[in-house]
Each structure stands twice: as C-alpha cells, then as structure tokens.
Amino acid sequence: MSQASGVIMEVAQEFNEKFGRLYSLIEAYKVHDAELAIVAIGSTCGTAKVVVDELRAKGVKAGLLKIRTFRPFPEDDIAVALLKCKAVAVLDRAEGFSATGGPLYREVKAGLLGREKVLVSNYIYGLGGRDIGLDDIRLVYKDLAKIAETGKMKPPIKYLGVRE
C-alpha cells in the first residue's frame, strides 16, 4: 500500500501520454484561494462544480476537492489543498457504524489533525438511493459560510434528503 501512490501516478502519466488527460490522487477545483470547500467523491462533484461556479460569480470564495483514490488515502495532498479554507464540508454517501460520521469524513479529519485549524463538518446524503441536487449543495455552502463566520458547527454531522 505504501508504494501504491507512486504506481497510480505512473499509470496516470502513461494515460496522459496516450490520451492527453492527466489525473492525480485528488482534483482541486477552485480551491487555491477558497475559504469554503466541499470534499467529495464521484459524480456528486459534477453537481458541486455547478454551485461552485455560481458562488464564484457572486464573489464567494468557494471550492471543491474531489478525491480520486481512497486507498492509499492522499492525506498530505488533501491537507495542502485545504490549507486556506475556513470551513470544509465532507460529503459521504454512507454512514459509518461508529456513529461518528461517514468514512471519508473520518479520514479527512484524521488527515488534518495537528495541521492548520480547519472547521470540518460532515453531510451524509444519498441514503435509500436518494439523489443530491443543486439545492442540497447550495445549502451546504450556506451552512459553511455560517460556520466560517461564527466558528461554530453544531451538530458536526448532518443528513441531506432524509425523511424526518
């Protein structure tokens, strides 16, 4: 596992040489100066990019970090990418058995431990096969703005799209 990152990047370079697309362990979308960011995996990131672009057009420093490889977990890359953020939301499509958040959330939190102070909350979505839409993502960024302003997040784990 300790050598997997290097192998993944070698294959990514070969792919780039053949097809002209370079992939890495993460994809940072407008995160370089972001104050508010979402971390997610998969197709949800396409939906989030639309909202990031909307918010950027309004002057909000929003960003998105797409995780391409979960194992080995690219914690150093993630920490560097999120360094300037005031508040981060990690979107998980599953809840962990420990009731302490989803698996991606726990990994991101652990990776940021002892580094710059970033407020990280967790949003669990898609339970029961439910879709996540633009309004859901907008709500997450609205919550992030409030967290960044107040420095408080209660509760740290929230659910999107579930029936009460």
C-alpha positions, 0 to 999 in steps of 0.5 A: 500500500505504501508504494501504491501512490507512486504506481497510480501516478505512473499509470496516470502519466502513461494515460496522459501520454496516450490520451492527453488527460492527466489525473492525480490522487485528488482534483482541486477545483477552485480551491487555491484561494477558497475559504469554503470547500466541499470534499467529495467523491464521484459524480456528486462533484459534477453537481458541486462544480455547478454551485461552485461556479455560481458562488464564484460569480457572486464573489464567494470564495468557494471550492471543491476537492474531489478525491480520486483514490481512497486507498492509499488515502492522499492525506498530505495532498488533501491537507495542502489543498485545504490549507486556506479554507475556513470551513470544509464540508465532507460529503459521504454517501454512507454512514459509518457504524461508529456513529461518528460520521461517514468514512471519508469524513473520518479520514479527512479529519484524521488527515488534518489533525495537528495541521492548520485549524480547519472547521470540518463538518460532515453531510451524509446524503444519498441514503435509500438511493436518494439523489443530491441536487443543486439545492442540497449543495447550495445549502451546504455552502450556506451552512459553511459560510455560517460556520466560517463566520461564527466558528461554530458547527453544531451538530458536526454531522448532518443528513441531506434528503432524509425523511424526518 
